[in-house]
């Protein structure tokens, strides 16, 4: 059977959590890729125009039960 492109065979968008709870991140690294505001930005986390969450400071990722993502700074 021949391959038929019918408009539904598109590639995935690679959305989801990229840095999990307790993982160490650098400033600017993406924590969550999302299409809508499923997760909200907490302390030391910024939100891009496309709702992606990224770290504003180096530290450990912290996921709140209310779906708020924060980065807790670690002292060296």
N, C-alpha and C positions, 0 to 999 in steps of 0.2 A: 504494500500500500504506500502511496506517495505521501510525502510530508506536506501538510497543508497549513499555511499560515493564516489563521482566522482572527487575529487580533487578540486572542486570549493566551497566547503562548509567550508572554513577555517574561523578562527576567525579574527575579525578586529584587527588592530595594535594600536588602541588608539592614533592616531596621532592628532595634532592640538594644539591650544593655550591653555595653562594650567594656565597662569596668565595674566589677561586682563589689559588694559590701566588704570593706576591709582592705581592698586592693589599693596600693600606693599609686598615685597619679602625679604627673608633672603639670605645670600651668599650660593651658591650651589644649590638653588632651581631651578627646570626646568621651563622655561618660555614657550618654544615652542618645541614640538616634531615634527620632519619633516624628510622626506626621501631625499629630495634634498634641495638646497639653495633657498627656497621660501622666507624666511625671512633672513635678514642679521644682523650680530651682530654689535651693536653700542658701546657706552661708557658703561663700567662696565658690559659688557655681553661677555661671552665666547662661543665658538662653539666646540662641541665634534666631534669626528671622524665620527659619524653617523649623523652629521648636527644638533643635538639638541642644542638649545640655553639655557644657564643657567646663573644665576646671579653671578657676581664676588664680589658684594658689596650689603649691605642692602640699600633699598630705594624703590621708586615707579617706576613701569614699565611705559615706554613711547614708544608708537608706532608712528613712523614717517609715513607720507603719502607715502613715497617711500619704505615702508616695511623694515625700519631699526628699530630694537628694542634696546632701551637703558634703563638703570636703573639710575634714578636721586637720588643721595644720599640725605637723609633727615637728618637734624641736630636735635639732641635731646635737 
